[in-house]
Amino acid sequence: MKSILKITLAVFAVFILVSCKKDKENPTITIVEPMDHEEFAWGDELHVEAVFEDDQELMSYHIHLGNEAGDPAPEFNVDFSGALSGKSYSFHEHSIVPDSVETIYYLHFEVTDAEGKITTQKLMLHFMQ
């Protein structure tokens, strides 16, 4: 009888440890396009493609174009955000570069997982006539 109780307790302990798995990693951002310091002419298409991943569960993303500090670019509105679920998400969007856009902006990425862990990344982009 004691061996059955020990086996039951061992199985229960393993079940508790497996089901209470903690989120140990921050989400990751893999930017496919554009490249850091990539150049774009007015009228070009800005192609944004990235993969967001987490070891447990993703919650949300926000991508926008702005200055280095993250303030939005007033003449070039690139702003994407959304709720996520699952462990992986592939993002893909396009925007046309308007005439008279400033010469340097940063593309900011922010991904949050279900535990509230946040990963950020930014790229410098160059714009010209």
Rosetta constraint file for C-alpha pairs under 8 A:
AtomPair CA 1 CA 5 HARMONIC 6.43 0.50
AtomPair CA 2 CA 6 HARMONIC 6.17 0.50
AtomPair CA 3 CA 7 HARMONIC 6.11 0.50
AtomPair CA 4 CA 8 HARMONIC 6.06 0.50
AtomPair CA 5 CA 9 HARMONIC 6.10 0.50
AtomPair CA 6 CA 10 HARMONIC 6.07 0.50
AtomPair CA 7 CA 11 HARMONIC 6.14 0.50
AtomPair CA 8 CA 12 HARMONIC 6.10 0.50
AtomPair CA 9 CA 13 HARMONIC 6.03 0.50
AtomPair CA 10 CA 14 HARMONIC 6.24 0.50
AtomPair CA 11 CA 15 HARMONIC 6.15 0.50
AtomPair CA 12 CA 16 HARMONIC 6.20 0.50
AtomPair CA 13 CA 17 HARMONIC 6.24 0.50
AtomPair CA 14 CA 18 HARMONIC 6.13 0.50
AtomPair CA 15 CA 19 HARMONIC 6.02 0.50
AtomPair CA 16 CA 20 HARMONIC 6.01 0.50
AtomPair CA 17 CA 21 HARMONIC 6.57 0.50
AtomPair CA 23 CA 55 HARMONIC 6.80 0.50
AtomPair CA 23 CA 56 HARMONIC 5.93 0.50
AtomPair CA 23 CA 115 HARMONIC 6.96 0.50
AtomPair CA 24 CA 55 HARMONIC 7.68 0.50
AtomPair CA 25 CA 54 HARMONIC 7.03 0.50
AtomPair CA 25 CA 55 HARMONIC 6.35 0.50
AtomPair CA 26 CA 54 HARMONIC 6.69 0.50
AtomPair CA 26 CA 55 HARMONIC 7.99 0.50
AtomPair CA 26 CA 113 HARMONIC 7.29 0.50
AtomPair CA 26 CA 117 HARMONIC 5.65 0.50
AtomPair CA 26 CA 118 HARMONIC 6.58 0.50
AtomPair CA 26 CA 119 HARMONIC 6.49 0.50
AtomPair CA 27 CA 52 HARMONIC 6.93 0.50
AtomPair CA 27 CA 53 HARMONIC 5.52 0.50
AtomPair CA 27 CA 54 HARMONIC 4.40 0.50
AtomPair CA 27 CA 55 HARMONIC 7.33 0.50
AtomPair CA 27 CA 58 HARMONIC 7.32 0.50
AtomPair CA 27 CA 111 HARMONIC 6.65 0.50
AtomPair CA 27 CA 112 HARMONIC 6.72 0.50
AtomPair CA 27 CA 113 HARMONIC 6.08 0.50
AtomPair CA 27 CA 117 HARMONIC 7.10 0.50
AtomPair CA 27 CA 118 HARMONIC 6.81 0.50
AtomPair CA 27 CA 119 HARMONIC 5.98 0.50
AtomPair CA 28 CA 52 HARMONIC 5.64 0.50
AtomPair CA 28 CA 53 HARMONIC 5.18 0.50
AtomPair CA 28 CA 54 HARMONIC 6.30 0.50
AtomPair CA 28 CA 111 HARMONIC 7.70 0.50
AtomPair CA 28 CA 119 HARMONIC 6.65 0.50
AtomPair CA 29 CA 50 HARMONIC 6.84 0.50
AtomPair CA 29 CA 51 HARMONIC 5.89 0.50
AtomPair CA 29 CA 52 HARMONIC 4.81 0.50
AtomPair CA 29 CA 53 HARMONIC 6.76 0.50
AtomPair CA 29 CA 109 HARMONIC 7.90 0.50
AtomPair CA 29 CA 111 HARMONIC 7.40 0.50
AtomPair CA 29 CA 119 HARMONIC 7.43 0.50
AtomPair CA 29 CA 120 HARMONIC 7.87 0.50
AtomPair CA 29 CA 121 HARMONIC 7.48 0.50
AtomPair CA 30 CA 50 HARMONIC 5.47 0.50
AtomPair CA 30 CA 51 HARMONIC 5.10 0.50
AtomPair CA 30 CA 52 HARMONIC 6.49 0.50
AtomPair CA 31 CA 35 HARMONIC 7.83 0.50
AtomPair CA 31 CA 49 HARMONIC 6.27 0.50
AtomPair CA 31 CA 50 HARMONIC 4.28 0.50
AtomPair CA 31 CA 51 HARMONIC 6.52 0.50
AtomPair CA 32 CA 48 HARMONIC 7.63 0.50
AtomPair CA 32 CA 49 HARMONIC 5.29 0.50
AtomPair CA 32 CA 50 HARMONIC 5.19 0.50
AtomPair CA 32 CA 51 HARMONIC 7.63 0.50
AtomPair CA 33 CA 47 HARMONIC 6.34 0.50
AtomPair CA 33 CA 48 HARMONIC 5.23 0.50
AtomPair CA 33 CA 49 HARMONIC 5.01 0.50
AtomPair CA 33 CA 50 HARMONIC 6.87 0.50
AtomPair CA 34 CA 38 HARMONIC 6.60 0.50
AtomPair CA 34 CA 46 HARMONIC 7.51 0.50
AtomPair CA 34 CA 47 HARMONIC 6.42 0.50
AtomPair CA 34 CA 48 HARMONIC 5.92 0.50
AtomPair CA 34 CA 49 HARMONIC 7.28 0.50
AtomPair CA 35 CA 123 HARMONIC 7.28 0.50
AtomPair CA 36 CA 123 HARMONIC 4.83 0.50
AtomPair CA 36 CA 124 HARMONIC 5.47 0.50
AtomPair CA 36 CA 125 HARMONIC 6.49 0.50
AtomPair CA 37 CA 123 HARMONIC 6.93 0.50
AtomPair CA 37 CA 124 HARMONIC 5.04 0.50
AtomPair CA 37 CA 125 HARMONIC 4.87 0.50
AtomPair CA 37 CA 126 HARMONIC 6.23 0.50
AtomPair CA 38 CA 124 HARMONIC 7.51 0.50
AtomPair CA 38 CA 125 HARMONIC 5.36 0.50
AtomPair CA 38 CA 126 HARMONIC 6.14 0.50
AtomPair CA 39 CA 125 HARMONIC 6.18 0.50
AtomPair CA 39 CA 126 HARMONIC 4.63 0.50
AtomPair CA 39 CA 127 HARMONIC 5.78 0.50
AtomPair CA 39 CA 128 HARMONIC 7.59 0.50
AtomPair CA 40 CA 44 HARMONIC 6.13 0.50
AtomPair CA 40 CA 45 HARMONIC 7.95 0.50
AtomPair CA 40 CA 46 HARMONIC 7.54 0.50
AtomPair CA 40 CA 97 HARMONIC 7.59 0.50
AtomPair CA 40 CA 125 HARMONIC 7.68 0.50
AtomPair CA 40 CA 126 HARMONIC 6.16 0.50
AtomPair CA 40 CA 127 HARMONIC 4.85 0.50
AtomPair CA 40 CA 128 HARMONIC 6.38 0.50
AtomPair CA 41 CA 97 HARMONIC 7.25 0.50
AtomPair CA 41 CA 127 HARMONIC 5.61 0.50
AtomPair CA 41 CA 128 HARMONIC 4.83 0.50
AtomPair CA 41 CA 129 HARMONIC 5.34 0.50
AtomPair CA 42 CA 97 HARMONIC 5.22 0.50
AtomPair CA 42 CA 98 HARMONIC 5.64 0.50
AtomPair CA 42 CA 99 HARMONIC 5.11 0.50
AtomPair CA 42 CA 100 HARMONIC 7.34 0.50
AtomPair CA 42 CA 101 HARMONIC 7.44 0.50
AtomPair CA 42 CA 127 HARMONIC 6.90 0.50
AtomPair CA 42 CA 128 HARMONIC 6.13 0.50
AtomPair CA 42 CA 129 HARMONIC 5.31 0.50
AtomPair CA 43 CA 96 HARMONIC 5.87 0.50
AtomPair CA 43 CA 97 HARMONIC 4.96 0.50
AtomPair CA 43 CA 98 HARMONIC 5.83 0.50
AtomPair CA 43 CA 99 HARMONIC 6.67 0.50
AtomPair CA 44 CA 96 HARMONIC 5.79 0.50
AtomPair CA 44 CA 97 HARMONIC 5.46 0.50
AtomPair CA 45 CA 94 HARMONIC 6.49 0.50
AtomPair CA 45 CA 95 HARMONIC 5.64 0.50
AtomPair CA 45 CA 96 HARMONIC 4.48 0.50
AtomPair CA 45 CA 97 HARMONIC 6.06 0.50
AtomPair CA 46 CA 94 HARMONIC 5.59 0.50
AtomPair CA 46 CA 95 HARMONIC 5.10 0.50
AtomPair CA 46 CA 96 HARMONIC 5.93 0.50
AtomPair CA 46 CA 97 HARMONIC 6.54 0.50
AtomPair CA 47 CA 92 HARMONIC 7.58 0.50
AtomPair CA 47 CA 93 HARMONIC 6.17 0.50
AtomPair CA 47 CA 94 HARMONIC 4.67 0.50
AtomPair CA 47 CA 95 HARMONIC 6.72 0.50
AtomPair CA 48 CA 91 HARMONIC 7.62 0.50
AtomPair CA 48 CA 92 HARMONIC 5.69 0.50
AtomPair CA 48 CA 93 HARMONIC 5.32 0.50
AtomPair CA 48 CA 94 HARMONIC 6.12 0.50
AtomPair CA 49 CA 90 HARMONIC 7.43 0.50
AtomPair CA 49 CA 91 HARMONIC 5.42 0.50
AtomPair CA 49 CA 92 HARMONIC 4.46 0.50
AtomPair CA 49 CA 93 HARMONIC 6.64 0.50
AtomPair CA 50 CA 90 HARMONIC 5.95 0.50
AtomPair CA 50 CA 91 HARMONIC 5.15 0.50
AtomPair CA 50 CA 92 HARMONIC 6.74 0.50
AtomPair CA 51 CA 88 HARMONIC 7.07 0.50
AtomPair CA 51 CA 89 HARMONIC 5.69 0.50
AtomPair CA 51 CA 90 HARMONIC 4.50 0.50
AtomPair CA 51 CA 91 HARMONIC 6.04 0.50
AtomPair CA 52 CA 58 HARMONIC 7.99 0.50
AtomPair CA 52 CA 88 HARMONIC 5.60 0.50
AtomPair CA 52 CA 89 HARMONIC 5.19 0.50
AtomPair CA 52 CA 90 HARMONIC 6.47 0.50
AtomPair CA 52 CA 91 HARMONIC 7.76 0.50
AtomPair CA 52 CA 111 HARMONIC 7.18 0.50
AtomPair CA 53 CA 58 HARMONIC 6.98 0.50
AtomPair CA 53 CA 87 HARMONIC 5.45 0.50
AtomPair CA 53 CA 88 HARMONIC 4.35 0.50
AtomPair CA 53 CA 89 HARMONIC 6.53 0.50
AtomPair CA 54 CA 58 HARMONIC 5.98 0.50
AtomPair CA 54 CA 87 HARMONIC 5.11 0.50
AtomPair CA 54 CA 88 HARMONIC 6.61 0.50
AtomPair CA 54 CA 113 HARMONIC 6.80 0.50
AtomPair CA 55 CA 87 HARMONIC 6.31 0.50
AtomPair CA 56 CA 86 HARMONIC 7.68 0.50
AtomPair CA 56 CA 87 HARMONIC 5.96 0.50
AtomPair CA 56 CA 113 HARMONIC 7.91 0.50
AtomPair CA 56 CA 114 HARMONIC 7.75 0.50
AtomPair CA 57 CA 85 HARMONIC 6.21 0.50
AtomPair CA 57 CA 86 HARMONIC 5.15 0.50
AtomPair CA 57 CA 87 HARMONIC 4.87 0.50
AtomPair CA 57 CA 113 HARMONIC 5.83 0.50
AtomPair CA 57 CA 114 HARMONIC 5.47 0.50
AtomPair CA 58 CA 84 HARMONIC 5.61 0.50
AtomPair CA 58 CA 85 HARMONIC 5.23 0.50
AtomPair CA 58 CA 86 HARMONIC 5.81 0.50
AtomPair CA 58 CA 87 HARMONIC 5.72 0.50
AtomPair CA 58 CA 88 HARMONIC 7.21 0.50
AtomPair CA 58 CA 111 HARMONIC 7.84 0.50
AtomPair CA 58 CA 112 HARMONIC 6.39 0.50
AtomPair CA 58 CA 113 HARMONIC 4.14 0.50
AtomPair CA 58 CA 114 HARMONIC 5.49 0.50
AtomPair CA 59 CA 83 HARMONIC 5.79 0.50
AtomPair CA 59 CA 84 HARMONIC 4.69 0.50
AtomPair CA 59 CA 85 HARMONIC 5.79 0.50
AtomPair CA 59 CA 111 HARMONIC 7.76 0.50
AtomPair CA 59 CA 112 HARMONIC 5.56 0.50
AtomPair CA 59 CA 113 HARMONIC 4.68 0.50
AtomPair CA 59 CA 114 HARMONIC 4.91 0.50
AtomPair CA 60 CA 81 HARMONIC 7.35 0.50
AtomPair CA 60 CA 82 HARMONIC 5.63 0.50
AtomPair CA 60 CA 83 HARMONIC 4.32 0.50
AtomPair CA 60 CA 84 HARMONIC 4.94 0.50
AtomPair CA 60 CA 85 HARMONIC 7.98 0.50
AtomPair CA 60 CA 111 HARMONIC 5.86 0.50
AtomPair CA 60 CA 112 HARMONIC 5.26 0.50
AtomPair CA 60 CA 113 HARMONIC 6.82 0.50
AtomPair CA 61 CA 81 HARMONIC 5.35 0.50
AtomPair CA 61 CA 82 HARMONIC 5.64 0.50
AtomPair CA 61 CA 83 HARMONIC 6.69 0.50
AtomPair CA 61 CA 84 HARMONIC 7.35 0.50
AtomPair CA 61 CA 109 HARMONIC 7.46 0.50
AtomPair CA 61 CA 110 HARMONIC 5.58 0.50
AtomPair CA 61 CA 111 HARMONIC 4.39 0.50
AtomPair CA 61 CA 112 HARMONIC 6.29 0.50
AtomPair CA 62 CA 79 HARMONIC 7.40 0.50
AtomPair CA 62 CA 80 HARMONIC 5.73 0.50
AtomPair CA 62 CA 81 HARMONIC 4.20 0.50
AtomPair CA 62 CA 82 HARMONIC 6.82 0.50
AtomPair CA 62 CA 108 HARMONIC 7.97 0.50
AtomPair CA 62 CA 109 HARMONIC 5.99 0.50
AtomPair CA 62 CA 110 HARMONIC 5.18 0.50
AtomPair CA 62 CA 111 HARMONIC 6.57 0.50
AtomPair CA 63 CA 78 HARMONIC 7.65 0.50
AtomPair CA 63 CA 79 HARMONIC 5.70 0.50
AtomPair CA 63 CA 80 HARMONIC 5.10 0.50
AtomPair CA 63 CA 81 HARMONIC 6.21 0.50
AtomPair CA 63 CA 107 HARMONIC 7.08 0.50
AtomPair CA 63 CA 108 HARMONIC 5.49 0.50
AtomPair CA 63 CA 109 HARMONIC 4.61 0.50
AtomPair CA 63 CA 110 HARMONIC 6.38 0.50
AtomPair CA 64 CA 72 HARMONIC 7.07 0.50
AtomPair CA 64 CA 77 HARMONIC 7.87 0.50
AtomPair CA 64 CA 78 HARMONIC 5.20 0.50
AtomPair CA 64 CA 79 HARMONIC 4.26 0.50
AtomPair CA 64 CA 80 HARMONIC 6.30 0.50
AtomPair CA 64 CA 107 HARMONIC 5.79 0.50
AtomPair CA 64 CA 108 HARMONIC 5.33 0.50
AtomPair CA 64 CA 109 HARMONIC 6.91 0.50
AtomPair CA 65 CA 70 HARMONIC 7.57 0.50
AtomPair CA 65 CA 72 HARMONIC 5.96 0.50
AtomPair CA 65 CA 73 HARMONIC 5.88 0.50
AtomPair CA 65 CA 76 HARMONIC 7.47 0.50
AtomPair CA 65 CA 77 HARMONIC 7.05 0.50
AtomPair CA 65 CA 78 HARMONIC 5.33 0.50
AtomPair CA 65 CA 79 HARMONIC 6.73 0.50
AtomPair CA 65 CA 105 HARMONIC 6.53 0.50
AtomPair CA 65 CA 106 HARMONIC 5.64 0.50
AtomPair CA 65 CA 107 HARMONIC 4.53 0.50
AtomPair CA 65 CA 108 HARMONIC 6.12 0.50
AtomPair CA 66 CA 70 HARMONIC 5.12 0.50
AtomPair CA 66 CA 71 HARMONIC 5.09 0.50
AtomPair CA 66 CA 72 HARMONIC 4.13 0.50
AtomPair CA 66 CA 73 HARMONIC 4.46 0.50
AtomPair CA 66 CA 105 HARMONIC 5.55 0.50
AtomPair CA 66 CA 106 HARMONIC 5.37 0.50
AtomPair CA 66 CA 107 HARMONIC 6.52 0.50
AtomPair CA 66 CA 108 HARMONIC 7.33 0.50
AtomPair CA 67 CA 71 HARMONIC 5.48 0.50
AtomPair CA 67 CA 72 HARMONIC 6.66 0.50
AtomPair CA 67 CA 73 HARMONIC 6.70 0.50
AtomPair CA 67 CA 104 HARMONIC 7.83 0.50
AtomPair CA 67 CA 105 HARMONIC 5.28 0.50
AtomPair CA 67 CA 106 HARMONIC 5.63 0.50
AtomPair CA 68 CA 105 HARMONIC 7.06 0.50
AtomPair CA 68 CA 106 HARMONIC 5.81 0.50
AtomPair CA 70 CA 106 HARMONIC 7.63 0.50
AtomPair CA 70 CA 108 HARMONIC 6.93 0.50
AtomPair CA 72 CA 77 HARMONIC 7.56 0.50
AtomPair CA 73 CA 77 HARMONIC 6.28 0.50
AtomPair CA 73 CA 78 HARMONIC 7.88 0.50
AtomPair CA 73 CA 105 HARMONIC 7.52 0.50
AtomPair CA 75 CA 98 HARMONIC 7.58 0.50
AtomPair CA 75 CA 101 HARMONIC 6.21 0.50
AtomPair CA 76 CA 97 HARMONIC 7.12 0.50
AtomPair CA 76 CA 98 HARMONIC 6.53 0.50
AtomPair CA 76 CA 101 HARMONIC 6.67 0.50
AtomPair CA 78 CA 95 HARMONIC 7.17 0.50
AtomPair CA 84 CA 89 HARMONIC 7.51 0.50
AtomPair CA 97 CA 101 HARMONIC 7.47 0.50
AtomPair CA 99 CA 129 HARMONIC 7.56 0.50
AtomPair CA 100 CA 129 HARMONIC 7.68 0.50
AtomPair CA 101 CA 127 HARMONIC 6.92 0.50
AtomPair CA 101 CA 128 HARMONIC 7.80 0.50
AtomPair CA 102 CA 127 HARMONIC 6.69 0.50
AtomPair CA 102 CA 128 HARMONIC 7.94 0.50
AtomPair CA 103 CA 126 HARMONIC 5.50 0.50
AtomPair CA 103 CA 127 HARMONIC 4.55 0.50
AtomPair CA 103 CA 128 HARMONIC 5.92 0.50
AtomPair CA 104 CA 124 HARMONIC 6.94 0.50
AtomPair CA 104 CA 125 HARMONIC 5.76 0.50
AtomPair CA 104 CA 126 HARMONIC 4.72 0.50
AtomPair CA 104 CA 127 HARMONIC 6.11 0.50
AtomPair CA 105 CA 124 HARMONIC 5.96 0.50
AtomPair CA 105 CA 125 HARMONIC 5.44 0.50
AtomPair CA 105 CA 126 HARMONIC 6.68 0.50
AtomPair CA 105 CA 127 HARMONIC 7.98 0.50
AtomPair CA 106 CA 122 HARMONIC 6.19 0.50
AtomPair CA 106 CA 123 HARMONIC 5.31 0.50
AtomPair CA 106 CA 124 HARMONIC 4.47 0.50
AtomPair CA 106 CA 125 HARMONIC 5.78 0.50
AtomPair CA 107 CA 122 HARMONIC 5.37 0.50
AtomPair CA 107 CA 123 HARMONIC 5.16 0.50
AtomPair CA 107 CA 124 HARMONIC 6.53 0.50
AtomPair CA 107 CA 125 HARMONIC 7.14 0.50
AtomPair CA 108 CA 120 HARMONIC 7.31 0.50
AtomPair CA 108 CA 121 HARMONIC 6.01 0.50
AtomPair CA 108 CA 122 HARMONIC 4.42 0.50
AtomPair CA 108 CA 123 HARMONIC 6.75 0.50
AtomPair CA 109 CA 120 HARMONIC 5.46 0.50
AtomPair CA 109 CA 121 HARMONIC 5.15 0.50
AtomPair CA 109 CA 122 HARMONIC 5.99 0.50
AtomPair CA 110 CA 118 HARMONIC 6.82 0.50
AtomPair CA 110 CA 119 HARMONIC 5.72 0.50
AtomPair CA 110 CA 120 HARMONIC 4.43 0.50
AtomPair CA 110 CA 121 HARMONIC 6.66 0.50
AtomPair CA 111 CA 118 HARMONIC 5.64 0.50
AtomPair CA 111 CA 119 HARMONIC 5.37 0.50
AtomPair CA 111 CA 120 HARMONIC 6.55 0.50
AtomPair CA 112 CA 116 HARMONIC 5.81 0.50
AtomPair CA 112 CA 117 HARMONIC 5.52 0.50
AtomPair CA 112 CA 118 HARMONIC 4.44 0.50
AtomPair CA 112 CA 119 HARMONIC 6.56 0.50
AtomPair CA 113 CA 117 HARMONIC 5.43 0.50
AtomPair CA 113 CA 118 HARMONIC 6.65 0.50
